[in-house]
Amino acid sequence: MIFSFNSNANKAGKLKLGLLLLTFILPAFCQAQTGSNATPVVDHIAICVRDLKKSVAFYTDVMHLQKVPNPFADTVHQWYSLGNHVKLHAIQGDCTGKHDKAEHLCFTVSSVKEFAKKLDELNIPYGNWKGDSKEPTLRQDGVLQLYFQDPDGYWIEINSPAKK
């Protein structure tokens, strides 16, 4: 009973009513990661890798991405969380071709310069957009950027937010 003079029954009724209302109201304020509406959302980005073990080491140890369950349960796929329900899907295969820097994955960190120190420790070459210096590129909006490549030559940008 929702309307009762019994305080426990009244609290339980209010809770049920509140949950019922939330069921209908909350979805209007939340953006779900589904393709149920006309606007698509990113589920995953797939990349072809020649050596899955090398790529797993890179994306786990250098990029610190979290592995997520592999729906294929095999040895030629590895999935990572990129946050916000988006995943990176590395697929071992016969990959050829050169990758252009303009086609890159971008990750934000709190400090590009601190991240660069880790790249130096791991002997991973990196540079600015022009590729002529290790000094980060400073965009007009104040964002710092560095670029480097994964074991298969995919370009990765690391940036940090503009200072306020």
Backbone as JSON, one array per atom type, in Angstrom:
{
  "sequence": "MIFSFNSNANKAGKLKLGLLLLTFILPAFCQAQTGSNATPVVDHIAICVRDLKKSVAFYTDVMHLQKVPNPFADTVHQWYSLGNHVKLHAIQGDCTGKHDKAEHLCFTVSSVKEFAKKLDELNIPYGNWKGDSKEPTLRQDGVLQLYFQDPDGYWIEINSPAKK",
  "N": [[0.83, -1.19, 0.0], [0.65, 2.13, -0.93], [-0.39, 4.48, 0.25], [-0.59, 4.88, 3.52], [-1.09, 4.8, 7.05], [0.74, 3.6, 8.56], [4.05, 3.94, 9.35], [6.33, 2.48, 8.4], [5.26, 1.04, 6.24], [4.46, 3.21, 4.75], [6.93, 4.43, 4.14], [8.08, 2.41, 2.6], [6.28, 2.33, 0.5], [6.65, 4.9, -0.56], [9.26, 4.63, -1.39], [8.97, 2.67, -3.39], [7.34, 4.08, -5.17], [9.09, 6.18, -5.78], [11.2, 4.77, -7.04], [9.81, 3.77, -9.23], [9.15, 6.15, -10.55], [11.76, 7.07, -11.12], [12.51, 5.15, -12.97], [11.19, 5.95, -15.23], [11.87, 8.64, -15.56], [14.71, 9.05, -15.29], [16.07, 7.97, -17.65], [15.7, 10.05, -19.49], [17.56, 11.91, -18.8], [19.99, 10.73, -19.08], [22.61, 9.58, -21.21], [22.78, 6.85, -22.93], [25.04, 4.26, -24.0], [24.16, 3.06, -26.57], [22.96, 1.77, -29.68], [20.35, 2.36, -30.14], [18.95, 4.61, -30.86], [18.71, 7.07, -33.52], [21.22, 8.18, -33.78], [24.47, 7.07, -34.11], [26.79, 5.62, -31.75], [30.17, 5.31, -30.6], [31.42, 2.08, -30.32], [33.67, 0.34, -30.49], [37.12, 0.54, -31.56], [38.96, -0.91, -34.04], [42.12, -2.35, -34.63], [44.64, -3.67, -36.76], [47.19, -5.89, -35.94], [50.54, -7.07, -36.21], [52.0, -8.68, -34.44], [50.6, -9.93, -31.79], [51.4, -10.32, -29.12], [53.48, -8.42, -28.74], [52.0, -6.08, -29.14], [50.11, -6.29, -27.09], [51.81, -6.07, -24.88], [52.7, -3.44, -25.29], [50.29, -1.83, -25.22], [49.4, -2.5, -22.7], [51.6, -2.13, -20.87], [52.89, 0.31, -21.61], [50.86, 2.14, -22.36], [49.06, 1.66, -20.35], [46.45, 0.61, -20.53], [43.36, -0.92, -19.65], [42.66, -4.32, -19.82], [39.82, -5.93, -21.24], [37.16, -8.38, -21.21], [37.56, -10.84, -23.77], [35.47, -11.4, -26.31], [35.73, -13.41, -28.19], [37.32, -15.31, -27.09], [39.93, -16.3, -27.79], [43.3, -16.53, -29.16], [44.06, -14.52, -30.88], [42.92, -12.07, -30.62], [42.67, -9.08, -28.69], [41.14, -7.13, -26.28], [40.62, -3.81, -25.06], [39.72, -1.37, -22.61], [38.77, 1.9, -23.4], [37.57, 3.78, -21.96], [34.44, 5.39, -21.09], [32.74, 3.4, -22.11], [33.86, 2.67, -24.53], [35.89, 0.68, -26.61], [39.14, -0.68, -27.46], [40.14, -2.77, -30.01], [42.38, -5.1, -30.69], [43.6, -6.95, -33.33], [45.25, -9.75, -34.38], [46.94, -10.14, -37.43], [47.71, -10.24, -40.97], [49.17, -7.58, -41.45], [49.82, -4.76, -43.34], [51.3, -1.82, -44.71], [51.7, 1.75, -44.41], [51.31, 4.12, -41.82], [49.72, 7.21, -41.5], [50.46, 10.19, -39.72], [48.36, 11.93, -39.3], [46.22, 10.3, -38.97], [45.36, 9.08, -36.12], [45.3, 7.74, -32.74], [44.18, 9.36, -29.85], [45.08, 10.23, -26.58], [44.43, 11.63, -23.42], [46.39, 13.0, -20.83], [47.37, 14.02, -17.52], [49.78, 15.38, -17.5], [51.8, 16.02, -20.13], [54.57, 16.25, -20.23], [55.43, 14.69, -18.04], [54.54, 12.19, -18.9], [56.17, 11.95, -21.14], [58.64, 11.55, -19.92], [58.37, 8.91, -19.07], [58.23, 7.66, -21.56], [60.83, 8.19, -22.43], [62.28, 6.66, -20.52], [61.52, 4.13, -21.37], [62.68, 4.03, -23.81], [61.23, 4.85, -26.08], [60.77, 6.4, -29.06], [59.65, 9.76, -29.63], [57.89, 12.76, -30.54], [57.17, 16.17, -31.55], [54.39, 17.57, -33.47], [55.5, 18.28, -35.98], [57.68, 16.62, -35.97], [60.28, 17.32, -35.52], [61.41, 17.75, -33.08], [61.66, 16.9, -29.58], [60.25, 18.45, -27.97], [57.05, 19.3, -26.82], [54.23, 20.03, -28.97], [52.55, 23.07, -28.87], [49.33, 23.8, -29.0], [47.1, 26.3, -30.4], [45.01, 26.6, -28.63], [46.11, 26.07, -26.21], [46.64, 23.44, -25.51], [48.95, 20.84, -24.94], [50.89, 18.64, -26.99], [52.19, 15.41, -27.89], [53.66, 12.96, -30.06], [53.9, 9.52, -30.96], [54.71, 6.14, -32.0], [53.04, 2.94, -32.08], [53.93, -0.6, -31.84], [53.14, -1.46, -34.42], [53.23, 0.74, -35.99], [51.11, 2.51, -35.78], [50.0, 5.76, -35.14], [50.08, 7.6, -32.13], [48.72, 10.09, -30.19], [49.53, 11.99, -27.38], [48.08, 14.14, -25.14], [47.69, 17.06, -23.08], [45.43, 18.89, -21.04], [44.63, 22.38, -21.61], [46.09, 24.94, -19.66], [44.36, 26.59, -17.1]],
  "CA": [[0.0, 0.0, 0.0], [1.42, 3.37, -0.98], [-0.95, 5.43, 1.21], [-0.85, 4.16, 4.76], [-0.71, 5.53, 8.25], [1.86, 2.86, 9.11], [5.22, 4.66, 8.83], [7.18, 1.58, 7.62], [4.57, 0.79, 4.97], [4.47, 4.48, 4.03], [8.29, 4.59, 3.61], [8.25, 1.42, 1.53], [5.46, 2.79, -0.61], [7.31, 6.06, -1.17], [10.44, 4.11, -2.08], [8.5, 2.03, -4.62], [6.9, 5.15, -6.07], [10.29, 6.88, -6.24], [11.89, 3.9, -8.02], [8.99, 3.73, -10.43], [9.34, 7.44, -11.24], [13.12, 7.09, -11.66], [12.55, 4.28, -14.14], [10.69, 6.69, -16.39], [12.47, 9.97, -15.67], [16.16, 9.01, -15.4], [16.58, 7.83, -19.03], [15.66, 11.33, -20.21], [18.73, 12.7, -18.42], [21.2, 9.92, -19.29], [22.93, 9.2, -22.58], [23.25, 5.47, -22.92], [25.89, 3.83, -25.09], [23.47, 2.05, -27.37], [22.6, 2.2, -31.02], [18.9, 2.27, -30.24], [18.38, 5.79, -31.49], [19.21, 7.3, -34.88], [22.61, 8.64, -33.76], [25.37, 6.01, -33.67], [27.83, 5.92, -30.78], [31.33, 4.45, -30.78], [31.51, 0.88, -29.49], [35.09, -0.01, -30.44], [38.02, 0.85, -32.67], [39.74, -2.12, -34.3], [43.38, -2.18, -35.34], [45.32, -4.9, -37.14], [48.55, -5.95, -35.4], [51.3, -8.22, -36.71], [52.44, -9.52, -33.32], [49.68, -9.59, -30.7], [52.13, -10.25, -27.85], [54.14, -7.11, -28.67], [50.97, -5.05, -29.0], [49.56, -6.41, -25.74], [52.8, -5.48, -23.97], [52.7, -1.99, -25.49], [49.07, -1.19, -24.75], [49.27, -2.76, -21.27], [52.71, -1.59, -20.09], [53.2, 1.71, -21.95], [49.65, 2.97, -22.35], [48.32, 1.32, -19.13], [45.03, 0.36, -20.8], [42.8, -2.07, -18.94], [42.1, -5.38, -20.65], [38.43, -6.31, -20.99], [36.93, -9.74, -21.73], [37.63, -11.1, -25.2], [34.28, -12.2, -26.65], [36.09, -14.53, -29.05], [38.03, -16.29, -26.26], [40.97, -16.93, -28.59], [44.63, -15.96, -28.98], [44.37, -13.54, -31.93], [42.22, -10.82, -30.32], [42.76, -8.53, -27.34], [40.26, -5.97, -26.12], [40.97, -2.88, -24.0], [38.78, -0.28, -22.35], [39.26, 3.26, -23.65], [36.73, 4.64, -21.15], [33.12, 5.75, -21.62], [32.18, 2.23, -22.8], [34.51, 2.5, -25.83], [36.95, -0.31, -26.5], [40.12, -0.85, -28.52], [40.15, -4.18, -30.38], [43.6, -5.44, -31.44], [43.4, -8.21, -34.03], [46.46, -10.2, -35.05], [46.71, -10.49, -38.82], [48.74, -9.9, -41.95], [49.0, -6.13, -41.59], [50.84, -4.06, -44.12], [50.96, -0.43, -44.97], [52.27, 2.8, -43.59], [50.28, 4.9, -41.16], [49.93, 8.65, -41.52], [50.31, 10.8, -38.4], [47.05, 12.59, -39.21], [45.29, 9.26, -38.53], [45.96, 8.67, -34.86], [44.52, 7.64, -31.52], [44.61, 10.4, -28.93], [44.8, 10.02, -25.17], [44.74, 12.78, -22.58], [47.03, 12.75, -19.53], [47.44, 15.27, -16.75], [51.02, 16.08, -17.84], [52.52, 15.48, -21.28], [56.0, 16.17, -19.92], [55.64, 13.52, -17.18], [54.38, 11.01, -19.75], [57.37, 11.89, -21.98], [59.7, 10.94, -19.12], [58.17, 7.46, -19.12], [58.63, 7.23, -22.9], [62.3, 8.2, -22.42], [62.72, 5.49, -19.74], [61.25, 2.92, -22.16], [63.35, 4.21, -25.11], [60.25, 4.96, -27.16], [60.93, 7.7, -29.72], [58.46, 10.59, -29.72], [58.2, 14.12, -30.97], [56.06, 17.09, -31.77], [53.65, 17.33, -34.71], [56.41, 18.36, -37.13], [58.66, 15.54, -35.88], [61.63, 17.89, -35.51], [61.83, 18.02, -31.71], [60.95, 16.22, -28.51], [59.46, 19.48, -27.28], [55.65, 19.16, -27.22], [53.56, 21.06, -29.75], [51.58, 23.84, -28.11], [48.25, 24.25, -29.88], [46.61, 27.65, -30.12], [44.09, 26.58, -27.49], [46.86, 25.81, -24.98], [46.83, 22.01, -25.28], [50.26, 20.31, -25.33], [50.77, 17.36, -27.71], [53.34, 14.62, -28.33], [53.28, 11.85, -30.94], [54.79, 8.38, -31.07], [54.06, 5.03, -32.7], [52.98, 1.64, -31.43], [54.77, -1.56, -32.57], [52.72, -1.62, -35.81], [53.33, 2.01, -36.69], [49.97, 3.39, -35.57], [50.36, 6.97, -34.41], [49.36, 7.9, -30.89], [48.92, 11.43, -29.64], [49.29, 12.19, -25.95], [47.95, 15.57, -24.91], [47.23, 17.47, -21.75], [44.52, 20.03, -21.16], [45.16, 23.74, -21.51], [46.1, 25.49, -18.3], [43.29, 27.58, -16.91]],
  "C": [[0.87, 1.24, 0.0], [0.92, 4.35, 0.07], [-1.36, 4.67, 2.46], [-0.45, 5.04, 5.93], [0.44, 4.83, 8.96], [3.12, 3.45, 8.51], [6.14, 3.76, 8.01], [6.56, 1.29, 6.26], [4.59, 2.05, 4.13], [5.85, 4.72, 3.4], [8.52, 3.63, 2.45], [7.47, 1.83, 0.3], [6.09, 3.96, -1.33], [8.54, 5.62, -1.95], [10.04, 3.47, -3.41], [8.07, 3.07, -5.64], [8.1, 5.9, -6.64], [11.04, 6.07, -7.28], [11.13, 3.83, -9.33], [9.16, 5.02, -11.24], [10.73, 7.53, -11.86], [13.24, 6.26, -12.93], [12.13, 5.04, -15.4], [11.4, 8.02, -16.61], [13.97, 9.92, -15.96], [16.66, 8.84, -16.83], [16.56, 9.14, -19.82], [16.89, 12.17, -19.94], [20.05, 11.97, -18.68], [21.37, 9.61, -20.77], [23.52, 7.8, -22.54], [24.12, 5.19, -24.13], [25.19, 2.72, -25.86], [23.21, 2.63, -28.75], [21.1, 2.22, -31.21], [18.25, 3.5, -30.86], [19.06, 6.01, -32.84], [20.68, 7.74, -34.91], [23.52, 7.52, -33.27], [26.35, 6.52, -32.61], [28.98, 4.93, -30.99], [31.26, 3.28, -29.81], [32.98, 0.47, -29.35], [35.81, 0.47, -31.69], [38.89, -0.38, -32.83], [41.02, -1.76, -35.05], [43.97, -3.55, -35.63], [46.75, -4.83, -36.61], [49.25, -7.2, -35.91], [51.67, -9.2, -35.61], [51.61, -9.13, -32.1], [50.41, -9.48, -29.36], [52.84, -8.91, -27.68], [53.11, -5.99, -28.45], [50.34, -5.09, -27.61], [50.53, -5.79, -24.74], [52.78, -3.96, -24.08], [51.46, -1.33, -24.87], [48.82, -1.43, -23.25], [50.33, -2.01, -20.47], [53.02, -0.12, -20.37], [51.97, 2.59, -21.79], [48.79, 2.73, -21.1], [46.82, 1.17, -19.36], [44.61, -0.9, -20.06], [42.24, -3.08, -19.95], [40.65, -5.61, -20.25], [38.21, -7.68, -21.6], [36.93, -9.79, -23.27], [36.43, -11.96, -25.58], [34.58, -13.41, -27.53], [36.8, -15.64, -28.28], [39.09, -17.05, -27.06], [42.3, -16.21, -28.36], [45.0, -14.95, -30.06], [43.63, -12.21, -31.73], [42.56, -10.38, -28.89], [41.92, -7.26, -27.31], [40.73, -5.15, -24.93], [39.85, -1.87, -23.82], [39.47, 1.04, -22.67], [38.47, 4.27, -22.81], [35.42, 4.95, -21.85], [32.52, 4.65, -22.49], [32.76, 2.02, -24.2], [35.7, 1.55, -25.64], [37.91, -0.22, -27.7], [40.23, -2.35, -28.75], [41.38, -4.42, -31.24], [43.41, -6.84, -32.01], [44.69, -8.6, -34.73], [46.13, -10.63, -36.47], [47.89, -10.12, -39.69], [48.58, -8.42, -42.28], [50.16, -5.54, -42.38], [50.4, -2.62, -44.27], [51.58, 0.52, -43.96], [51.12, 3.63, -43.03], [50.66, 6.38, -41.14], [49.66, 9.23, -40.13], [48.95, 11.46, -38.22], [45.96, 11.6, -38.8], [45.88, 8.66, -37.26], [44.91, 8.47, -33.77], [45.05, 8.71, -30.58], [44.16, 10.08, -27.52], [45.22, 11.27, -24.4], [45.35, 12.31, -21.27], [47.1, 14.08, -18.79], [48.7, 16.07, -17.1], [51.73, 15.36, -18.99], [53.99, 15.29, -20.94], [56.32, 15.0, -19.0], [55.51, 12.23, -18.0], [55.62, 10.84, -20.64], [58.54, 11.28, -21.22], [59.59, 9.42, -19.15], [58.56, 6.91, -20.49], [60.15, 7.19, -23.01], [62.85, 6.98, -21.69], [62.57, 4.2, -20.54], [61.9, 2.97, -23.54], [62.38, 4.2, -26.28], [60.4, 6.34, -27.78], [59.6, 8.44, -29.82], [58.88, 11.98, -30.19], [56.95, 14.96, -31.1], [55.38, 16.76, -33.1], [54.57, 17.33, -35.93], [57.43, 17.22, -37.13], [60.08, 16.03, -35.83], [62.17, 18.13, -34.1], [61.05, 17.14, -30.74], [60.08, 17.19, -27.72], [58.01, 19.4, -27.76], [55.17, 20.33, -28.09], [52.57, 21.76, -28.82], [50.54, 24.36, -29.1], [47.81, 25.65, -29.48], [45.69, 27.7, -28.92], [44.77, 26.21, -26.18], [47.09, 24.35, -24.66], [48.23, 21.61, -25.77], [50.09, 18.93, -25.95], [52.14, 16.75, -27.99], [52.82, 13.45, -29.16], [54.34, 10.77, -30.91], [54.01, 7.25, -31.71], [54.08, 3.76, -31.87], [53.82, 0.66, -32.25], [54.38, -1.76, -34.04], [52.71, -0.31, -36.59], [52.11, 2.91, -36.57], [50.43, 4.59, -34.75], [49.46, 7.16, -33.22], [49.73, 9.32, -30.48], [48.65, 11.36, -28.15], [49.16, 13.7, -25.79], [47.53, 15.82, -23.47], [46.42, 18.73, -21.9], [45.24, 21.37, -21.03], [45.11, 24.18, -20.06], [45.06, 26.59, -18.21], [43.81, 28.83, -16.25]]
}
